[in-house]
Amino acid sequence: MLSEKIKTLRTSHGINQIELAKNIGVTKQCVSNWENDNIQPSIDMLVKLALFFNVSTDYLLGLETERKLSVQGLTEQQIAHISMLVDDLKA
């Protein structure tokens, strides 16, 4: 459910509703309404949320279950290091 994804992503990033609202250009009440499933974000806001949280819109909408991590702009050595960190966290 979109409302749950937004709240989970927000809390996992350690930010409150006010901080999220400020970062994407909406009010705290707007974020609260999204998280309480009172209203749905517009397409523009859905894209802003995806960019802010570094996830796909499909992930937010529940069409994609896996999160992807962009390694664009990183060196092969940096990518290898991240891969090792991920493997360590899975263990």
N, CA, C and O atoms as a CHARMM CRD file, in Angstrom:
* protein
*
  364
    1    1 MET  N      0.83300  -1.17200   0.00000 PROA 1      0.00000
    2    1 MET  CA     0.00000   0.00000   0.00000 PROA 1      0.00000
    3    1 MET  C      0.89000   1.25100   0.00000 PROA 1      0.00000
    4    1 MET  O      1.85300   1.33200   0.76200 PROA 1      0.00000
    5    2 LEU  N      0.56700   2.20400  -0.84100 PROA 2      0.00000
    6    2 LEU  CA     1.38300   3.40800  -1.01100 PROA 2      0.00000
    7    2 LEU  C      1.57500   4.15700   0.29800 PROA 2      0.00000
    8    2 LEU  O      2.68500   4.59400   0.60500 PROA 2      0.00000
    9    3 SER  N      0.52000   4.30800   1.06300 PROA 3      0.00000
   10    3 SER  CA     0.61600   5.06000   2.32100 PROA 3      0.00000
   11    3 SER  C      1.66100   4.43500   3.24600 PROA 3      0.00000
   12    3 SER  O      2.43200   5.14900   3.88800 PROA 3      0.00000
   13    4 GLU  N      1.68600   3.11600   3.31300 PROA 4      0.00000
   14    4 GLU  CA     2.64700   2.41700   4.16800 PROA 4      0.00000
   15    4 GLU  C      4.06900   2.56400   3.64100 PROA 4      0.00000
   16    4 GLU  O      5.01200   2.72500   4.41500 PROA 4      0.00000
   17    5 LYS  N      4.21600   2.50800   2.31800 PROA 5      0.00000
   18    5 LYS  CA     5.55900   2.65600   1.72000 PROA 5      0.00000
   19    5 LYS  C      6.13500   4.02700   2.05200 PROA 5      0.00000
   20    5 LYS  O      7.30200   4.14300   2.42800 PROA 5      0.00000
   21    6 ILE  N      5.30800   5.07000   1.91100 PROA 6      0.00000
   22    6 ILE  CA     5.79100   6.42900   2.18200 PROA 6      0.00000
   23    6 ILE  C      6.24100   6.53600   3.63600 PROA 6      0.00000
   24    6 ILE  O      7.32500   7.04600   3.91800 PROA 6      0.00000
   25    7 LYS  N      5.41600   6.05800   4.55000 PROA 7      0.00000
   26    7 LYS  CA     5.75100   6.15700   5.97000 PROA 7      0.00000
   27    7 LYS  C      6.99000   5.33500   6.30200 PROA 7      0.00000
   28    7 LYS  O      7.86400   5.79800   7.03500 PROA 7      0.00000
   29    8 THR  N      7.07000   4.12900   5.77100 PROA 8      0.00000
   30    8 THR  CA     8.22800   3.26900   6.03500 PROA 8      0.00000
   31    8 THR  C      9.50900   3.89100   5.50100 PROA 8      0.00000
   32    8 THR  O     10.53000   3.89800   6.18900 PROA 8      0.00000
   33    9 LEU  N      9.46400   4.40800   4.28900 PROA 9      0.00000
   34    9 LEU  CA    10.65100   5.04500   3.71900 PROA 9      0.00000
   35    9 LEU  C     11.04700   6.27700   4.52600 PROA 9      0.00000
   36    9 LEU  O     12.22900   6.50000   4.79200 PROA 9      0.00000
   37   10 ARG  N     10.05700   7.07400   4.91200 PROA 10     0.00000
   38   10 ARG  CA    10.33700   8.29100   5.67900 PROA 10     0.00000
   39   10 ARG  C     10.99600   7.94500   7.00700 PROA 10     0.00000
   40   10 ARG  O     12.02100   8.52600   7.36500 PROA 10     0.00000
   41   11 THR  N     10.41400   7.00300   7.73600 PROA 11     0.00000
   42   11 THR  CA    10.97300   6.66500   9.04800 PROA 11     0.00000
   43   11 THR  C     12.33000   5.97300   8.92700 PROA 11     0.00000
   44   11 THR  O     13.20000   6.16000   9.77700 PROA 11     0.00000
   45   12 SER  N     12.51300   5.17800   7.87900 PROA 12     0.00000
   46   12 SER  CA    13.80900   4.51200   7.70900 PROA 12     0.00000
   47   12 SER  C     14.91100   5.51300   7.35300 PROA 12     0.00000
   48   12 SER  O     16.09200   5.24700   7.57400 PROA 12     0.00000
   49   13 HSD  N     14.52200   6.65500   6.80500 PROA 13     0.00000
   50   13 HSD  CA    15.48900   7.71600   6.51800 PROA 13     0.00000
   51   13 HSD  C     15.67500   8.64300   7.72400 PROA 13     0.00000
   52   13 HSD  O     16.46200   9.58900   7.67400 PROA 13     0.00000
   53   14 GLY  N     14.95100   8.36400   8.79300 PROA 14     0.00000
   54   14 GLY  CA    15.11800   9.12700  10.02600 PROA 14     0.00000
   55   14 GLY  C     14.61900  10.55700   9.95600 PROA 14     0.00000
   56   14 GLY  O     15.15100  11.44100  10.62700 PROA 14     0.00000
   57   15 ILE  N     13.59000  10.78800   9.14000 PROA 15     0.00000
   58   15 ILE  CA    13.05800  12.14300   9.04400 PROA 15     0.00000
   59   15 ILE  C     11.58400  12.15700   9.44500 PROA 15     0.00000
   60   15 ILE  O     10.88800  11.14600   9.34600 PROA 15     0.00000
   61   16 ASN  N     11.12600  13.31600   9.89600 PROA 16     0.00000
   62   16 ASN  CA     9.72200  13.43500  10.26800 PROA 16     0.00000
   63   16 ASN  C      8.91700  13.97400   9.07900 PROA 16     0.00000
   64   16 ASN  O      9.47300  14.28100   8.02400 PROA 16     0.00000
   65   17 GLN  N      7.61200  14.07900   9.27000 PROA 17     0.00000
   66   17 GLN  CA     6.74200  14.53000   8.18100 PROA 17     0.00000
   67   17 GLN  C      7.07900  15.94300   7.73100 PROA 17     0.00000
   68   17 GLN  O      6.99600  16.25400   6.54300 PROA 17     0.00000
   69   18 ILE  N      7.45400  16.79000   8.66400 PROA 18     0.00000
   70   18 ILE  CA     7.79600  18.18200   8.32700 PROA 18     0.00000
   71   18 ILE  C      9.02300  18.22100   7.42000 PROA 18     0.00000
   72   18 ILE  O      9.05400  18.96000   6.43600 PROA 18     0.00000
   73   19 GLU  N     10.02900  17.42400   7.75700 PROA 19     0.00000
   74   19 GLU  CA    11.25600  17.40000   6.95700 PROA 19     0.00000
   75   19 GLU  C     10.99400  16.86200   5.55700 PROA 19     0.00000
   76   19 GLU  O     11.50900  17.40100   4.57700 PROA 19     0.00000
   77   20 LEU  N     10.19500  15.80000   5.45600 PROA 20     0.00000
   78   20 LEU  CA     9.86400  15.26500   4.14100 PROA 20     0.00000
   79   20 LEU  C      9.11400  16.30700   3.32500 PROA 20     0.00000
   80   20 LEU  O      9.43500  16.54700   2.16200 PROA 20     0.00000
   81   21 ALA  N      8.11900  16.91800   3.93900 PROA 21     0.00000
   82   21 ALA  CA     7.31900  17.93100   3.25600 PROA 21     0.00000
   83   21 ALA  C      8.20400  19.05500   2.72000 PROA 21     0.00000
   84   21 ALA  O      8.05100  19.48300   1.57500 PROA 21     0.00000
   85   22 LYS  N      9.11400  19.52200   3.54100 PROA 22     0.00000
   86   22 LYS  CA    10.01800  20.61500   3.15200 PROA 22     0.00000
   87   22 LYS  C     10.88900  20.20400   1.95800 PROA 22     0.00000
   88   22 LYS  O     11.11600  20.99700   1.04300 PROA 22     0.00000
   89   23 ASN  N     11.37000  18.96500   1.97800 PROA 23     0.00000
   90   23 ASN  CA    12.26200  18.49400   0.91300 PROA 23     0.00000
   91   23 ASN  C     11.57300  18.31700  -0.43300 PROA 23     0.00000
   92   23 ASN  O     12.21800  18.43500  -1.47500 PROA 23     0.00000
   93   24 ILE  N     10.27900  18.03900  -0.42900 PROA 24     0.00000
   94   24 ILE  CA     9.60100  17.82500  -1.71200 PROA 24     0.00000
   95   24 ILE  C      8.60600  18.93100  -2.06100 PROA 24     0.00000
   96   24 ILE  O      7.93400  18.86900  -3.09000 PROA 24     0.00000
   97   25 GLY  N      8.51900  19.94700  -1.19100 PROA 25     0.00000
   98   25 GLY  CA     7.73000  21.12300  -1.52500 PROA 25     0.00000
   99   25 GLY  C      6.23100  21.01800  -1.28600 PROA 25     0.00000
  100   25 GLY  O      5.43200  21.55000  -2.05700 PROA 25     0.00000
  101   26 VAL  N      5.85400  20.32200  -0.20100 PROA 26     0.00000
  102   26 VAL  CA     4.44100  20.24100   0.17500 PROA 26     0.00000
  103   26 VAL  C      4.31900  20.57300   1.65800 PROA 26     0.00000
  104   26 VAL  O      5.31900  20.85900   2.31700 PROA 26     0.00000
  105   27 THR  N      3.11000  20.53600   2.17900 PROA 27     0.00000
  106   27 THR  CA     2.89300  20.80100   3.59800 PROA 27     0.00000
  107   27 THR  C      2.98800  19.50100   4.39700 PROA 27     0.00000
  108   27 THR  O      2.88500  18.40500   3.84700 PROA 27     0.00000
  109   28 LYS  N      3.18600  19.65100   5.70200 PROA 28     0.00000
  110   28 LYS  CA     3.18700  18.49600   6.60100 PROA 28     0.00000
  111   28 LYS  C      1.83700  17.80000   6.55000 PROA 28     0.00000
  112   28 LYS  O      1.76300  16.57300   6.60800 PROA 28     0.00000
  113   29 GLN  N      0.76500  18.58400   6.44100 PROA 29     0.00000
  114   29 GLN  CA    -0.58100  18.02100   6.37700 PROA 29     0.00000
  115   29 GLN  C     -0.74000  17.13100   5.14400 PROA 29     0.00000
  116   29 GLN  O     -1.41200  16.10100   5.19900 PROA 29     0.00000
  117   30 CYS  N     -0.13200  17.52500   4.05300 PROA 30     0.00000
  118   30 CYS  CA    -0.18700  16.74000   2.82500 PROA 30     0.00000
  119   30 CYS  C      0.47300  15.37000   3.05000 PROA 30     0.00000
  120   30 CYS  O     -0.09100  14.33600   2.69200 PROA 30     0.00000
  121   31 VAL  N      1.66100  15.37500   3.64100 PROA 31     0.00000
  122   31 VAL  CA     2.36700  14.11800   3.93200 PROA 31     0.00000
  123   31 VAL  C      1.53000  13.27000   4.88000 PROA 31     0.00000
  124   31 VAL  O      1.39800  12.06300   4.68000 PROA 31     0.00000
  125   32 SER  N      0.96800  13.88700   5.90000 PROA 32     0.00000
  126   32 SER  CA     0.12400  13.17200   6.84900 PROA 32     0.00000
  127   32 SER  C     -1.06500  12.52600   6.14000 PROA 32     0.00000
  128   32 SER  O     -1.39900  11.37300   6.41300 PROA 32     0.00000
  129   33 ASN  N     -1.69800  13.25800   5.23800 PROA 33     0.00000
  130   33 ASN  CA    -2.83000  12.70900   4.48700 PROA 33     0.00000
  131   33 ASN  C     -2.42100  11.52800   3.62300 PROA 33     0.00000
  132   33 ASN  O     -3.17200  10.56000   3.50300 PROA 33     0.00000
  133   34 TRP  N     -1.23900  11.59400   3.02000 PROA 34     0.00000
  134   34 TRP  CA    -0.75400  10.47100   2.22100 PROA 34     0.00000
  135   34 TRP  C     -0.55000   9.25300   3.11100 PROA 34     0.00000
  136   34 TRP  O     -0.98100   8.15000   2.77700 PROA 34     0.00000
  137   35 GLU  N      0.11500   9.46200   4.25700 PROA 35     0.00000
  138   35 GLU  CA     0.44400   8.34600   5.13800 PROA 35     0.00000
  139   35 GLU  C     -0.79300   7.74600   5.80200 PROA 35     0.00000
  140   35 GLU  O     -0.79400   6.56600   6.15300 PROA 35     0.00000
  141   36 ASN  N     -1.82200   8.52900   5.97300 PROA 36     0.00000
  142   36 ASN  CA    -3.06300   8.02900   6.56600 PROA 36     0.00000
  143   36 ASN  C     -4.05800   7.55800   5.51700 PROA 36     0.00000
  144   36 ASN  O     -5.20100   7.22700   5.83200 PROA 36     0.00000
  145   37 ASP  N     -3.61000   7.53000   4.26800 PROA 37     0.00000
  146   37 ASP  CA    -4.41200   7.05500   3.14400 PROA 37     0.00000
  147   37 ASP  C     -5.70300   7.85800   2.94500 PROA 37     0.00000
  148   37 ASP  O     -6.72000   7.32500   2.50100 PROA 37     0.00000
  149   38 ASN  N     -5.63800   9.16000   3.28600 PROA 38     0.00000
  150   38 ASN  CA    -6.77800  10.05000   3.06100 PROA 38     0.00000
  151   38 ASN  C     -6.81000  10.54900   1.62800 PROA 38     0.00000
  152   38 ASN  O     -7.88000  10.70600   1.04000 PROA 38     0.00000
  153   39 ILE  N     -5.62600  10.79800   1.06600 PROA 39     0.00000
  154   39 ILE  CA    -5.49600  11.22000  -0.33100 PROA 39     0.00000
  155   39 ILE  C     -4.27300  10.53800  -0.93000 PROA 39     0.00000
  156   39 ILE  O     -3.40500  10.04200  -0.21100 PROA 39     0.00000
  157   40 GLN  N     -4.22000  10.52200  -2.24300 PROA 40     0.00000
  158   40 GLN  CA    -3.07300   9.95600  -2.95200 PROA 40     0.00000
  159   40 GLN  C     -2.22400  11.09600  -3.51100 PROA 40     0.00000
  160   40 GLN  O     -2.76400  12.12800  -3.91000 PROA 40     0.00000
  161   41 PRO  N     -0.91200  10.92200  -3.54400 PROA 41     0.00000
  162   41 PRO  CA    -0.07500  11.96100  -4.15500 PROA 41     0.00000
  163   41 PRO  C     -0.34200  12.05300  -5.65600 PROA 41     0.00000
  164   41 PRO  O     -0.67600  11.06300  -6.30700 PROA 41     0.00000
  165   42 SER  N     -0.18700  13.25800  -6.18600 PROA 42     0.00000
  166   42 SER  CA    -0.29800  13.43600  -7.63500 PROA 42     0.00000
  167   42 SER  C      0.85800  12.71600  -8.31500 PROA 42     0.00000
  168   42 SER  O      1.80000  12.28300  -7.65200 PROA 42     0.00000
  169   43 ILE  N      0.78800  12.59100  -9.60800 PROA 43     0.00000
  170   43 ILE  CA     1.87200  11.94900 -10.35200 PROA 43     0.00000
  171   43 ILE  C      3.17400  12.71700 -10.14600 PROA 43     0.00000
  172   43 ILE  O      4.23000  12.11300  -9.95800 PROA 43     0.00000
  173   44 ASP  N      3.09900  14.04100 -10.18100 PROA 44     0.00000
  174   44 ASP  CA     4.30300  14.84700  -9.95800 PROA 44     0.00000
  175   44 ASP  C      4.91000  14.57500  -8.57700 PROA 44     0.00000
  176   44 ASP  O      6.12600  14.44700  -8.43700 PROA 44     0.00000
  177   45 MET  N      4.05000  14.48900  -7.56700 PROA 45     0.00000
  178   45 MET  CA     4.53300  14.23400  -6.20800 PROA 45     0.00000
  179   45 MET  C      5.05500  12.81100  -6.07000 PROA 45     0.00000
  180   45 MET  O      6.01300  12.56900  -5.33500 PROA 45     0.00000
  181   46 LEU  N      4.43800  11.87600  -6.76500 PROA 46     0.00000
  182   46 LEU  CA     4.90700  10.49400  -6.74700 PROA 46     0.00000
  183   46 LEU  C      6.33500  10.42100  -7.29400 PROA 46     0.00000
  184   46 LEU  O      7.18700   9.71700  -6.75200 PROA 46     0.00000
  185   47 VAL  N      6.57400  11.15300  -8.36300 PROA 47     0.00000
  186   47 VAL  CA     7.92200  11.20300  -8.95100 PROA 47     0.00000
  187   47 VAL  C      8.89700  11.85600  -7.97200 PROA 47     0.00000
  188   47 VAL  O     10.01400  11.36900  -7.80000 PROA 47     0.00000
  189   48 LYS  N      8.48700  12.95200  -7.32800 PROA 48     0.00000
  190   48 LYS  CA     9.36200  13.61100  -6.34600 PROA 48     0.00000
  191   48 LYS  C      9.68700  12.68400  -5.18600 PROA 48     0.00000
  192   48 LYS  O     10.82500  12.64400  -4.71800 PROA 48     0.00000
  193   49 LEU  N      8.69200  11.93900  -4.72100 PROA 49     0.00000
  194   49 LEU  CA     8.93000  10.97900  -3.64100 PROA 49     0.00000
  195   49 LEU  C      9.92200   9.90600  -4.07900 PROA 49     0.00000
  196   49 LEU  O     10.83600   9.56000  -3.33100 PROA 49     0.00000
  197   50 ALA  N      9.74400   9.38400  -5.28400 PROA 50     0.00000
  198   50 ALA  CA    10.64200   8.34700  -5.79900 PROA 50     0.00000
  199   50 ALA  C     12.07200   8.87300  -5.89700 PROA 50     0.00000
  200   50 ALA  O     13.01600   8.18600  -5.50700 PROA 50     0.00000
  201   51 LEU  N     12.23100  10.07400  -6.41200 PROA 51     0.00000
  202   51 LEU  CA    13.56900  10.65600  -6.52700 PROA 51     0.00000
  203   51 LEU  C     14.18000  10.92300  -5.15800 PROA 51     0.00000
  204   51 LEU  O     15.36200  10.65400  -4.93900 PROA 51     0.00000
  205   52 PHE  N     13.38600  11.44500  -4.24600 PROA 52     0.00000
  206   52 PHE  CA    13.88900  11.75000  -2.90700 PROA 52     0.00000
  207   52 PHE  C     14.35800  10.48700  -2.19100 PROA 52     0.00000
  208   52 PHE  O     15.42300  10.47800  -1.57400 PROA 52     0.00000
  209   53 PHE  N     13.56000   9.42000  -2.27300 PROA 53     0.00000
  210   53 PHE  CA    13.89400   8.18200  -1.57200 PROA 53     0.00000
  211   53 PHE  C     14.76400   7.23600  -2.40200 PROA 53     0.00000
  212   53 PHE  O     15.14100   6.16300  -1.93000 PROA 53     0.00000
  213   54 ASN  N     15.08200   7.62800  -3.62900 PROA 54     0.00000
  214   54 ASN  CA    15.91500   6.81900  -4.51600 PROA 54     0.00000
  215   54 ASN  C     15.29700   5.43600  -4.75000 PROA 54     0.00000
  216   54 ASN  O     15.97300   4.41200  -4.66000 PROA 54     0.00000
  217   55 VAL  N     13.99200   5.43600  -5.05300 PROA 55     0.00000
  218   55 VAL  CA    13.27200   4.21700  -5.40300 PROA 55     0.00000
  219   55 VAL  C     12.51000   4.48300  -6.69400 PROA 55     0.00000
  220   55 VAL  O     12.42600   5.62700  -7.14300 PROA 55     0.00000
  221   56 SER  N     11.96300   3.45200  -7.28300 PROA 56     0.00000
  222   56 SER  CA    11.16800   3.64600  -8.49200 PROA 56     0.00000
  223   56 SER  C      9.71900   3.95000  -8.11400 PROA 56     0.00000
  224   56 SER  O      9.26800   3.62500  -7.01500 PROA 56     0.00000
  225   57 THR  N      9.01400   4.56800  -9.02600 PROA 57     0.00000
  226   57 THR  CA     7.58000   4.78200  -8.79900 PROA 57     0.00000
  227   57 THR  C      6.86000   3.44400  -8.73400 PROA 57     0.00000
  228   57 THR  O      5.88500   3.29900  -7.99700 PROA 57     0.00000
  229   58 ASP  N      7.32800   2.47500  -9.49400 PROA 58     0.00000
  230   58 ASP  CA     6.73800   1.12900  -9.42500 PROA 58     0.00000
  231   58 ASP  C      6.88200   0.54400  -8.02300 PROA 58     0.00000
  232   58 ASP  O      5.96700  -0.11500  -7.52900 PROA 58     0.00000
  233   59 TYR  N      8.01600   0.78000  -7.38600 PROA 59     0.00000
  234   59 TYR  CA     8.21200   0.30200  -6.01800 PROA 59     0.00000
  235   59 TYR  C      7.20200   0.96800  -5.08500 PROA 59     0.00000
  236   59 TYR  O      6.57400   0.29600  -4.26600 PROA 59     0.00000
  237   60 LEU  N      7.04500   2.28500  -5.20800 PROA 60     0.00000
  238   60 LEU  CA     6.08400   3.00300  -4.36000 PROA 60     0.00000
  239   60 LEU  C      4.66700   2.48300  -4.55200 PROA 60     0.00000
  240   60 LEU  O      3.89800   2.38300  -3.59700 PROA 60     0.00000
  241   61 LEU  N      4.33100   2.15400  -5.79100 PROA 61     0.00000
  242   61 LEU  CA     2.97600   1.71300  -6.10900 PROA 61     0.00000
  243   61 LEU  C      2.75300   0.22400  -5.85100 PROA 61     0.00000
  244   61 LEU  O      1.63900  -0.27500  -6.01000 PROA 61     0.00000
  245   62 GLY  N      3.80700  -0.48200  -5.45600 PROA 62     0.00000
  246   62 GLY  CA     3.67400  -1.89900  -5.15600 PROA 62     0.00000
  247   62 GLY  C      3.72700  -2.79500  -6.37600 PROA 62     0.00000
  248   62 GLY  O      3.40400  -3.97900  -6.28600 PROA 62     0.00000
  249   63 LEU  N      4.12700  -2.25300  -7.51600 PROA 63     0.00000
  250   63 LEU  CA     4.23300  -3.04900  -8.74000 PROA 63     0.00000
  251   63 LEU  C      5.57300  -3.76900  -8.82400 PROA 63     0.00000
  252   63 LEU  O      5.73800  -4.72100  -9.58600 PROA 63     0.00000
  253   64 GLU  N      6.50100  -3.30800  -8.04500 PROA 64     0.00000
  254   64 GLU  CA     7.84700  -3.87100  -8.00200 PROA 64     0.00000
  255   64 GLU  C      8.16200  -4.10100  -6.53200 PROA 64     0.00000
  256   64 GLU  O      8.00900  -3.19100  -5.71800 PROA 64     0.00000
  257   65 THR  N      8.59400  -5.28800  -6.18500 PROA 65     0.00000
  258   65 THR  CA     8.82400  -5.59200  -4.77800 PROA 65     0.00000
  259   65 THR  C     10.26300  -5.38300  -4.33400 PROA 65     0.00000
  260   65 THR  O     10.53300  -5.25300  -3.14000 PROA 65     0.00000
  261   66 GLU  N     11.18200  -5.35000  -5.28000 PROA 66     0.00000
  262   66 GLU  CA    12.58800  -5.19000  -4.93000 PROA 66     0.00000
  263   66 GLU  C     13.00200  -3.73600  -5.04600 PROA 66     0.00000
  264   66 GLU  O     12.61700  -3.03700  -5.98300 PROA 66     0.00000
  265   67 ARG  N     13.78400  -3.29600  -4.08900 PROA 67     0.00000
  266   67 ARG  CA    14.37800  -1.96000  -4.17800 PROA 67     0.00000
  267   67 ARG  C     15.68700  -2.09200  -4.92100 PROA 67     0.00000
  268   67 ARG  O     16.40800  -3.07900  -4.77600 PROA 67     0.00000
  269   68 LYS  N     15.97700  -1.10600  -5.70100 PROA 68     0.00000
  270   68 LYS  CA    17.22700  -1.08800  -6.44900 PROA 68     0.00000
  271   68 LYS  C     18.07500   0.07600  -5.95500 PROA 68     0.00000
  272   68 LYS  O     17.55600   1.10900  -5.53300 PROA 68     0.00000
  273   69 LEU  N     19.35600  -0.10700  -6.01500 PROA 69     0.00000
  274   69 LEU  CA    20.29500   0.91600  -5.58700 PROA 69     0.00000
  275   69 LEU  C     21.09200   1.36400  -6.80400 PROA 69     0.00000
  276   69 LEU  O     21.75100   0.55300  -7.45400 PROA 69     0.00000
  277   70 SER  N     21.03100   2.63400  -7.10400 PROA 70     0.00000
  278   70 SER  CA    21.77100   3.16500  -8.24600 PROA 70     0.00000
  279   70 SER  C     23.24100   3.31300  -7.87500 PROA 70     0.00000
  280   70 SER  O     23.57900   3.90200  -6.84800 PROA 70     0.00000
  281   71 VAL  N     24.09700   2.77900  -8.71400 PROA 71     0.00000
  282   71 VAL  CA    25.53900   2.91400  -8.52100 PROA 71     0.00000
  283   71 VAL  C     26.14800   3.78600  -9.61800 PROA 71     0.00000
  284   71 VAL  O     27.36100   3.81100  -9.82300 PROA 71     0.00000
  285   72 GLN  N     25.28500   4.48300 -10.29900 PROA 72     0.00000
  286   72 GLN  CA    25.72600   5.36200 -11.37700 PROA 72     0.00000
  287   72 GLN  C     26.72100   6.38600 -10.83800 PROA 72     0.00000
  288   72 GLN  O     26.48600   7.01000  -9.80400 PROA 72     0.00000
  289   73 GLY  N     27.81400   6.54800 -11.53700 PROA 73     0.00000
  290   73 GLY  CA    28.83000   7.52000 -11.15500 PROA 73     0.00000
  291   73 GLY  C     29.87900   6.98200 -10.19600 PROA 73     0.00000
  292   73 GLY  O     30.83400   7.68300  -9.86200 PROA 73     0.00000
  293   74 LEU  N     29.70900   5.73900  -9.75100 PROA 74     0.00000
  294   74 LEU  CA    30.68900   5.14500  -8.84900 PROA 74     0.00000
  295   74 LEU  C     31.70900   4.34400  -9.64400 PROA 74     0.00000
  296   74 LEU  O     31.42400   3.85700 -10.73800 PROA 74     0.00000
  297   75 THR  N     32.88600   4.21800  -9.08300 PROA 75     0.00000
  298   75 THR  CA    33.92000   3.41800  -9.72600 PROA 75     0.00000
  299   75 THR  C     33.63500   1.94000  -9.48800 PROA 75     0.00000
  300   75 THR  O     32.83400   1.58500  -8.62300 PROA 75     0.00000
  301   76 GLU  N     34.29600   1.08500 -10.26000 PROA 76     0.00000
  302   76 GLU  CA    34.15800  -0.36000 -10.07900 PROA 76     0.00000
  303   76 GLU  C     34.58700  -0.76600  -8.66600 PROA 76     0.00000
  304   76 GLU  O     33.97700  -1.64400  -8.05500 PROA 76     0.00000
  305   77 GLN  N     35.61600  -0.13800  -8.16300 PROA 77     0.00000
  306   77 GLN  CA    36.09500  -0.44100  -6.81500 PROA 77     0.00000
  307   77 GLN  C     35.02900  -0.05800  -5.77500 PROA 77     0.00000
  308   77 GLN  O     34.79000  -0.81200  -4.83100 PROA 77     0.00000
  309   78 GLN  N     34.39600   1.09600  -5.94200 PROA 78     0.00000
  310   78 GLN  CA    33.33700   1.51600  -5.02000 PROA 78     0.00000
  311   78 GLN  C     32.13500   0.57000  -5.09200 PROA 78     0.00000
  312   78 GLN  O     31.53800   0.24300  -4.06600 PROA 78     0.00000
  313   79 ILE  N     31.78700   0.14000  -6.28100 PROA 79     0.00000
  314   79 ILE  CA    30.67000  -0.79300  -6.45400 PROA 79     0.00000
  315   79 ILE  C     30.98800  -2.12200  -5.77800 PROA 79     0.00000
  316   79 ILE  O     30.12600  -2.70500  -5.12000 PROA 79     0.00000
  317   80 ALA  N     32.20900  -2.59700  -5.93400 PROA 80     0.00000
  318   80 ALA  CA    32.61600  -3.85100  -5.29100 PROA 80     0.00000
  319   80 ALA  C     32.53500  -3.71800  -3.77100 PROA 80     0.00000
  320   80 ALA  O     32.11100  -4.65000  -3.08800 PROA 80     0.00000
  321   81 HSD  N     32.93700  -2.56900  -3.24400 PROA 81     0.00000
  322   81 HSD  CA    32.88600  -2.33300  -1.79600 PROA 81     0.00000
  323   81 HSD  C     31.44000  -2.35100  -1.30500 PROA 81     0.00000
  324   81 HSD  O     31.14100  -2.94300  -0.26900 PROA 81     0.00000
  325   82 ILE  N     30.55900  -1.71100  -2.03900 PROA 82     0.00000
  326   82 ILE  CA    29.13700  -1.69600  -1.66500 PROA 82     0.00000
  327   82 ILE  C     28.57500  -3.11800  -1.70300 PROA 82     0.00000
  328   82 ILE  O     27.81600  -3.50800  -0.81600 PROA 82     0.00000
  329   83 SER  N     28.94000  -3.87900  -2.71100 PROA 83     0.00000
  330   83 SER  CA    28.48000  -5.26100  -2.81100 PROA 83     0.00000
  331   83 SER  C     28.90700  -6.07600  -1.60000 PROA 83     0.00000
  332   83 SER  O     28.13300  -6.87400  -1.07200 PROA 83     0.00000
  333   84 MET  N     30.14700  -5.86900  -1.16300 PROA 84     0.00000
  334   84 MET  CA    30.63300  -6.58000   0.03200 PROA 84     0.00000
  335   84 MET  C     29.85300  -6.15800   1.27400 PROA 84     0.00000
  336   84 MET  O     29.52300  -6.99600   2.11400 PROA 84     0.00000
  337   85 LEU  N     29.56100  -4.87900   1.39400 PROA 85     0.00000
  338   85 LEU  CA    28.77200  -4.39800   2.53600 PROA 85     0.00000
  339   85 LEU  C     27.38500  -5.01600   2.54900 PROA 85     0.00000
  340   85 LEU  O     26.88900  -5.42400   3.59900 PROA 85     0.00000
  341   86 VAL  N     26.76400  -5.08400   1.38600 PROA 86     0.00000
  342   86 VAL  CA    25.43300  -5.68600   1.28600 PROA 86     0.00000
  343   86 VAL  C     25.48300  -7.15400   1.67100 PROA 86     0.00000
  344   86 VAL  O     24.62000  -7.64100   2.40200 PROA 86     0.00000
  345   87 ASP  N     26.49400  -7.85800   1.18000 PROA 87     0.00000
  346   87 ASP  CA    26.64200  -9.27600   1.53300 PROA 87     0.00000
  347   87 ASP  C     26.81700  -9.45300   3.04000 PROA 87     0.00000
  348   87 ASP  O     26.24000 -10.36300   3.63400 PROA 87     0.00000
  349   88 ASP  N     27.61600  -8.57700   3.65600 PROA 88     0.00000
  350   88 ASP  CA    27.83900  -8.65100   5.10400 PROA 88     0.00000
  351   88 ASP  C     26.54000  -8.39900   5.85900 PROA 88     0.00000
  352   88 ASP  O     26.28200  -9.05300   6.86900 PROA 88     0.00000
  353   89 LEU  N     25.72100  -7.46800   5.39100 PROA 89     0.00000
  354   89 LEU  CA    24.46600  -7.14900   6.07400 PROA 89     0.00000
  355   89 LEU  C     23.44900  -8.28600   5.94400 PROA 89     0.00000
  356   89 LEU  O     22.61800  -8.48000   6.83100 PROA 89     0.00000
  357   90 LYS  N     23.51300  -9.03300   4.84500 PROA 90     0.00000
  358   90 LYS  CA    22.61700 -10.16000   4.64000 PROA 90     0.00000
  359   90 LYS  C     22.96800 -11.34900   5.52100 PROA 90     0.00000
  360   90 LYS  O     22.11100 -12.17200   5.84000 PROA 90     0.00000
  361   91 ALA  N     24.23100 -11.43300   5.91000 PROA 91     0.00000
  362   91 ALA  CA    24.69900 -12.59400   6.69000 PROA 91     0.00000
  363   91 ALA  C     24.20500 -12.54700   8.12000 PROA 91     0.00000
  364   91 ALA  O     24.50600 -13.44400   8.90700 PROA 91     0.00000
